[in-house]
Structures are given as C-alpha cells and as structure tokens.
Amino acid sequence: MKDLKIVFMGTPDFAVTTLATIVEAQYNVVGVITAPDRPAGRGRKLNTSAVKKYALEKNLKIMQPTNLKDTAFLEELKALHANLQIVVAFRMLPKVVWQMPKYGTFNLHASLLPQYRGAAPINWALINGETKTGVTTFFIDDKIDTGEVILQEETPISIEDTAGSLHDKLMNLGAELVLKTIHAIKNDKVILTKQNDSKELKSAYKIHKETCKVNWELPLENIYNHIRGLCPYPAAWTTLYNKEEEEEEEEVFLKIYAISKIEEVHNYKNGTLLFTKKEIKIAVNQGYINLLEIQLPGKLKMKTNEVLNGLNLSKNAYVA
C-alpha cells in the first residue's frame, strides 16, 4: 500500500468538488496549484479562483505560477516531495511537471475518452445530441487527452439537460471517480487501457463567439441541442431584426438561455417571430423554438414575459 503525497491542480468550481472529496477522504494534499489572481469586473479587482478560495479555507499550500516552466516554481514543486499529481480543469502541463511524481500525473476529463478530447466536452456532447457521456481518469502524456485510461464512468444525458445541469452531474461523478482512481493507485490495483483511435472521433474544441450563433435554417432538434449545449455559458446568440412601418430596421443582439421545443408543421419562414404578451416563438424547420429566458444588451437575463413588457416587437420581426 502506497503512502501518497498529492499535489492537486485545478481552477474552476468543477475542480473544487474533486479537491474537497480528496481532502474529506483524508488524503495528504501537500500542495494546490491554481491560476494566478486576475483583475475582473468594472472595478478591476483581483479575482481569485474557486480552487484557491477552497484551499485557503483548508489552509492548504497554494502555488499560482504564471509560467509552469519557471525554474523557481519547479524547485518549489520538487520541494513538496509529492509522488502523485491530480489535474482537474487546469491547463496543459509541460513534460517536466507531469513526469515529476513517482506515481505519475493523472487527469479527470468530462467525457468518455477517446471521444470529445479538448476544452469543451460538456458543450459538444449536448450540441451533437448525444444520449450518454461520462468521465474518464487517465495518465497524462505529451499530447492532449490521449494518455492511458485508468477508469471511466458513464451517465445518461436527458433531453432536458443543459450544459449547466450536465456540468453538475459530471462534476460530482468525476469527484467520485478520482477518489476511486486514487484508491486504485494506492493499492496497486490500476489496470491501464490504451485509447482506441481507430474509430471516428468527435472533437471538443474550444467554443468561440461564432460557434454560439444560432443557425435558424437547421432542423428543430439541432437548434434545440445547440442552444441547450451553450446554456448557461457561454450562451447562444442571434440578431433580432425589428422594423416598425416607415422606420429604420433595428438590430438587437439577443442571448438565448432557457427554451422549449414545439414539433409542428407550419408554413412560416425560418426565423419568423410569433409572439403574444407572454411568449415568443421562433419558426424553424419542423416546428418552433419557444424562448423562455433571454437577455438583451445592457440588461440582466430575464424571463421572456418580463422582457416583452418593455420590448415593442413589430409584426415583421425576425431573427437571423
């Protein structure tokens, strides 16, 4: 049975749940590496990562290097004498870092590898209409998300899931998988599996602004999956064109959050808005997208019926 000394690396809330699970299981966490504090908001106050906040509460040693190859950082890391490193939602590590501990460095990834390697596996699983996903632990190698798999856990994706709800499911599932992985390493019970690259692989590349733009020419199901796969962050968007008679057409940038779908045959042009005092529907192929929660520029996210109180839509309004 191994005596483990663990360095944990992570930054967002997704990583905090795993770190907390490790600490509560009374494993010896000798150091925590997280992103440097960054200015944020209108006041440009320094914002600390979720992992740092938790580590401070638990009096854990914190390191916030800007350069993972910096000599001073590497010496400080070596001085911890860690024999296992765990990475959850952090950045790519240089070889000198991931090779350092005796028992290796493993990563938690929010997909069933080799599918959805990359920065946004939760978003892309939903956008592509997957019915299942999961979490994987694997030993890091010199490529992105390609190392030998230690353990995997599968979970279904429901038709109501959004990126937010699936994030929380995988966050909790992942924390438990990391604990199982540590236990396997401690007790010499690890069985490694090479990733199979022979089948067609789907990527989870980084989401950009243009990725988030809704294409109203797609079928209903594709649009529905696209919007929920970006909710609540970074959020799908579209341009609303609103024109009263004899007035110049107004263009409004609209973020879309909560929606429902209505399957129905109709003759409306794709992108046409149909609205009452309480709801907005958008005509698409095979039905309608019903907007439940949206955001206008300079405003907070609001229920659609609340937005309609201050938004004068023309009968010719549409999105594109």
Beta strands, then each sheet from edge to edge (+ up, - down):
strand 1: 6-10
strand 2: 29-33
strand 3: 38-40
strand 4: 45-47
strand 5: 62-63
strand 6: 84-88
strand 7: 105-109
strand 8: 132-139
strand 9: 149-156
strand 10: 236-242
strand 11: 250-256
strand 12: 259-263
strand 13: 273-275
strand 14: 280-284
strand 15: 287-291
strand 16: 293-295
strand 17: 302-303
strand 18: 318-319
sheet 1: 5+ 2+ 1+ 6+ 7+ 8- 9+
sheet 2: 3+ 4-
sheet 3: 17+ 16- 11+ 10- 18+
sheet 4: 12+ 15- 14+ 13-
end
